Amino acid sequence: LILAKGRGHRIERIELRRANSRDVSVDERADVIIHEVLGVDPFGENILPFIEDARERLLAPNGILIPSALEVFCLGFEVEDRPYLDRERACAALEEIDGLYGIDFGAFRRYINKAEPDPFTRPLPDLGLRQFAPRILTDKTELYRLDFAPGSSLAVEPRNDVRLRINHSGTLGGVVVYFRAHLDDDTFLSTSPYVPRTSWGWNARVLSKLVAVQPGQEILLVSELRTTAGAQNLYIDLA
């Protein structure tokens, strides 16, 4: 945790605290807090609870956070329709094992036929080492924009109105979620697939099914911030 005190544009004192920020207390609130609680999933390191706590306890009333804002986008890419281990193939394999070993896997077959989410998701294509390799089929669409300034809302509401506009014909099968973390009015960090890969990598996900698309179409998605085992993650799929 880096806390800075100063007057106007001049920083007079910087403190470095090596600890979880929620365990830190300060005698004097900071004018500037520099943070980087961002994962490949923009929310995956619980950035929102950390920012909320820092604003309430550590930041001066007119202080600023750097990054000061977060934009989250997604766009769609092509996934080829190739055979993979899906529910049907898994059930067929279990029937073969029944015959080979004389063990009844009926209960397992019934489970995988009904399990949600599907335990046999289509594999991702090769994402590339430096440049994003899958063919991008859509415009980008903004999912959320969050201002970290004191008093601004950090709510991430579920959405069922996310529209991906198709630019190229193909088979839409995945989305890549990326962020822009704004350091000031002109400078930001980004995990966009249009720029060389960063240490964050790319947050690519397969959709629940493949969709044949043509230019001009709009594909409806849903997105929701979910918490699993204490960690927040962004869920997104076809509506």
Secondary structure as UniProt FT lines:
FT   STRAND          2..7
FT   TURN            8..9
FT   STRAND          10..16
FT   HELIX           21..23
FT   STRAND          30..34
FT   TURN            42..45
FT   HELIX           47..57
FT   STRAND          59..66
FT   STRAND          69..78
FT   HELIX           87..101
FT   HELIX           106..114
FT   STRAND          141..147
FT   TURN            150..151
FT   STRAND          159..166
FT   STRAND          170..182
FT   STRAND          188..190
FT   TURN            193..194
FT   TURN            199..200
FT   STRAND          203..213
FT   TURN            215..216
FT   STRAND          218..228
FT   TURN            229..230
FT   STRAND          231..238
//
